């Protein structure tokens, strides 16, 4: 077994507050109201200090602000987090510093960029006003387009998120929305199929019969349309839901998740992963979910539940994530990190169906296989 080498280290900052909670969202989020952000920011900065003690002297490949709605953060607080990360670790020369932005906060995009954000990921979600209202968004289509324009003026790298397979959405309607977005000439798109997650407002509506999502065959046609139209516009898929103009515009932070890299998560409910079984065990941590509990936990010297994943659990995580990217799962890296390999029998079966490209050191979904990504990934993951 070759020596394990981590693909990099990133920091994820979870900002849990939103102006409103979208009915499809199952993230760890809370209404912003008139909350005082200072205690949470102070706790996250202290948390970073403690994580530096665990990682030792490394350089950061990425720093990502997610949520929640991190565009609600003050530029000063964003700058403080960036400055702390730079002081504690320092950034690689091509490091990515990104933030997920809500179109409603578009007037502040320039200030966020001035604070150090170089990649803005704008949550457009739809370019249809009725759909935006149904999704619980606080912007309309015109506001989303204006937000993208302001983001492009402010930051060198801009991405847009769009949701498809929405209730009452037609294939023609999806094609029109996607064309409208592609015509803007963005360098990165994230195109997500709407999933009804347990416990969300949408799930409760569906249980009552008040929400009927598109049939599976229509959702599959929308996925295939997204792949075809995006590739024709020069934004080929490099991951199941993500499309980029070229390698330079791919998400560096998300790549850490997909390739078994290390990341530190600060903020309520944030997850962390460090190390590998081959190097003594992969550390897995999750922060206290409620903001007050997180702040109190950090103040007391903790704030995270920490465990060491066994080799099989780590291998399963790496396999499920690694199959999502177009290059596929690096089997040699999987074996080096965990001592485990994929279920070769299951993989061979899918390869015979034309759903997987299989070799001794790599396993990748074919274009046809992407439609069945989750089912295939769970079947071939080490057992």
N, C-alpha and C positions, 0 to 999 in steps of 0.2 A: 504494500500500500504506500503510495507516495505521501509526502508530507502535506498537511492541510495548510492552505493559505487563504485568509479571508479576503473577499473582493473589496473590502473597504469599510468605513465607519461613517454613519450618519447620525444626525440628531433630529428627532421629531418633537415638535412643540404642539401639544393639543390645547386649543382654546375652546372651552366647552360652551360658550355663550352664543346664543342666536337671538335676533330680534323677534323671530317667530319660529316655531317648530314645524317643519314640513311633514305632511301626513305619511310620507313614504320612508321617513328617516328612522333608522334604528341605531344611530350612533349615540355616544354618551354626550348628550347636549341638554342645555338648560336655558330657560328664557333669561335674557340679559337684564331686562327691566332697568332698575337704577342701582345695580350692584357696584360696589367699590372694587375695582380691579386690582388695587395696590397689593392686598395680601396675597393674591394668587400669583402675581408677577414676582413678588419677593420670594415666595416659596419655590417657584420654578427656577429662579436664579440660584437659590441655595441647593436645589436638587441637582442642577448642573455641576456645581462644585463637588458634590459627593460622588457623582458618576465619574468625574475625572479621576478620583482615587481608584475606581475599579478598572478603568481602561488603561491607565498609564499614559505615557506620551505618544499619542497618535495624531494623525492629521485627519480632518473631516473632508469627506467627499461631498457631503450635502448637509443642508439645514433646511428643514421643511416645516412650515406653519400650517397646521390643518385644524379641523374642528368638526362641528361648530362652525363659527364664522370668524376666522382670524382677521378678516378685514375690518372687524369692529375694534381691534386693538388700536391703541394710540401709536402713532409712528415712533414716539419716544420709547414706548415699551418694546416695540419691535427692534429698534436700534439697540436697546439695552441687552436683549437676548442675543443679537448677532455679535455685539462687542464681547459679551461674556464667553460665547463659544469660541471666538477668535483668540481671546486671551488664554482660555483653558487648553485648547487643542491646536488652534491654527487651522487654516483652510488649505486644501490642496490648490494648486494653481488654477485648475479648471473646475473648482467646486461650484455646486448649484445651491443657490439660496432662493427658495420659492415659497409662495404663499397662495392659499386658496381664497379667492376673492368673490364676494357677492356683488352683482351688478348694482345693487342699491347703494353701495358705498363707493361708487365710481369717482366721486369728486375727490376722494382721498388717495387715489392710486398714485399720483405723482409724489405725494408725501411719503407713501410707503416705499416707493422706489428710492427716494432720497435717503430713507433710513437704511437702505442696503438690500432691498428685495430686487433680484434681477430676473425672476421668473414669476409671472402672475398667471394663475390658473383660474379662469373666470367661469363661474357656475351659470352658464346660459340656461341649460336644461331643456328649453323649448323655444321655438320662434313662432309661437302661436299663442295669442293672448288668452283664449279660453283654456288651453292646456296649462298655461302658467298659473292661472287662477286655480285650476283643479289641483295642481301640484303644491299649492299653498305658497307660491313664490311672491315676493314683495316688489317685483319689477314686471314690466311688460316687454314685448319684443323690441320695441323702439329703444327702451332703456338698456336692454341687453346689447344691442348693436352699438349704441353710444359707449357702453362700458368697454366693449372690445376695442373701439377706436381710441379711447382714452388710455387703455392698458398698453396699446401699441406705441403710443406717444411716450409713455412713462418708462416702460421696461424693455430691455432688449429681447426677451423671450416671453411669448404669450401662448397660452393654450386655452381652448374652450371645451367645456363639458356639455354634452347633450344626452338626453334620455329618450329612448324609443320604446316601443311596445306599450304605449300608454293607452288608457281606456279610450275607446272610440277613435283611435288613430288608424288611418288607412295607409296602405303602402304608398299610394300616390302622394298623400300628405307628408309622409316621412321623406320621400324623395325630394319634395319641394323644399322642405326645411333644410335638409342636408345640403342641397345644391346652394341654397342661399348662404349657408355658412362656408361651404367650400369656395364659393366665389370671392370671399374676402381675402383669400390667399394666406391664411394662417399657416404656421409651420408645425402645429401640433393640435390634435383633437383627441378627446376621450369620449367615446360613444358607448354608453352603458344601457343595457336592457333593464327595464324596470322590473325589479323583483319585489314581491309582496312579502315583507319580513314579518315574522310573528311579533305580536305586541304593538305593531304600529297602527295608526288610525286607519290606514288603507286595509290592513288585515281585518280589523274589526268590521269595516264596511263590507268587505267581501264575505265575511261570515254571515252578515245579515242579508246578503244578496244585493247590496247596493252598489257593488263595484264588480264589473266583469272585464278582466283584462283580455287582450287579443288571444285568439287560439294559438297553440304552439306552432302550427305551420305558418301562420302569418308572422309571428315573432321571428321564426327562422328565416323567412323571406326578407324581413327587415334587416336582420344581421347580415345576410348575404349581400343585400343592397349596400349596406354600409361598407363592407369590404370592397366591393367592386367600384363604387363611386369614389371612395377615398383613394384607392390605388390609382384610378384613372386621373385623379387630380394631383398625383404626385405625393400622396400621404399614405404609403403602404403601412399595413398593420405590422407592428413589431411586438405586439402583445395582443391578447384576445380582444381587448377593448380600446387599445391605444394605437394611434397613428401619428407618424412623424415624417417630416420632409426629408430628413437624413439623420444619421447617427448623432450628429451634434445637437439635434433638437429633441432627442429622446429624454425621458425623465430619468435623471441620474439617481434621484432618491428612491423612486419605486424599484429601480433595478436592484438595489440592495435587498429588497424584500424577495424579489424573484430569483436571485442568484445566491442566496444564502449569506449575504453580507451581514455585518453587525450594525445595530442601531440602538440608540438610547432614546427612550420616550419620557418626556417630562410633561406634567399637566395631568388633570384628572382622567383616569381610565387609560392612560397611555401605556403601550406595551414596549418591551425592550427585549433584544436578543444579543448575546455576546458569546463569542468563542465557538468551539466545536467539541464533540465527543472525543475526537482524536487528540485534542489539546487539553483534556481534563474535564470536559463536560460543557454543554451549551447552557448558559445562564438564561432563564426566562423570567421576566418580571412584568407585573401589571400594577399600575398605580391605583390607589383608592379612587373610586368612581366619583363620589360626590365632592364638589369643590371644597367645602368646609372640612370634610374628612381628609382630603389630600393635604390641605394647608396644615391642619393639626398634626398629621402624620409626619410631614417633612419637618415641622417645628420640633417634633419629638425625636428626630433622628432617623425616621423611616419613611413611611408613605407608600411603600411598594411591597407587594407579596412576591417573594423571590423563591424560585425553585431551580433545580438542575434537571434538564430534560434527559431521559435515558436515550440511548443511541437509536432505538427504534422510533420513538416519538420524534426525535430530531430528523431522522431520515424521511419519515412521512411528511413532515412540514416542508422539507426541502423539495421532495418530489412533487407535491401538490402545487407549490409555487413555481418551480422550475419549468414545468410543462406549459406554463402560460405564455412564455416568450417564444418568438419565432425560431430562435436558435435551438430551443428545446432544453431538456434537462441534461446537464453535464454529469454523466454516470461516473466518470473517473473522480470528479470532485465529490460526488455523493459518497463513493466508497472511501475516499481519503478522509472525509469528515466524520463518517459514522460507522464504517465497516459493513454497511448494508448496501444492497443493490435492489433494483426494481424486481417486480414479479415478471420474470422473463417469459413465462408461459402466457400470461395475460397479454403482455406486450406483443408477442409473436402473433397471437390471434387477431389483435387490432391491426397489426401490420399487414396481415393477409387480407384484411377487409379494405385496405387502402387508407386507413385512418391514422396510421403512425408510420414514421420513418425511423427504423431501428438499426443501430449499429452497436458495436461493443462499447463505445464510449459516449454515445449520445442517443437521446430519444426525443423526437419532435413530432408534434401534431402536423398532419397534412392539412391542406385547405379544407378538405371534407371533414377531417377530424375535429376541427375547431368548433363545429356545431355540437359536438359531444364532449367538450373539453372536461367538464366536471366528472362525468361518468367514467371516462377513460382514466383520468388522473387517480380517482379513488380505486379503480380496479388494478392499476399497475403499481401503485404505491407499495413500498415494502410492508409486508404483513408479519 
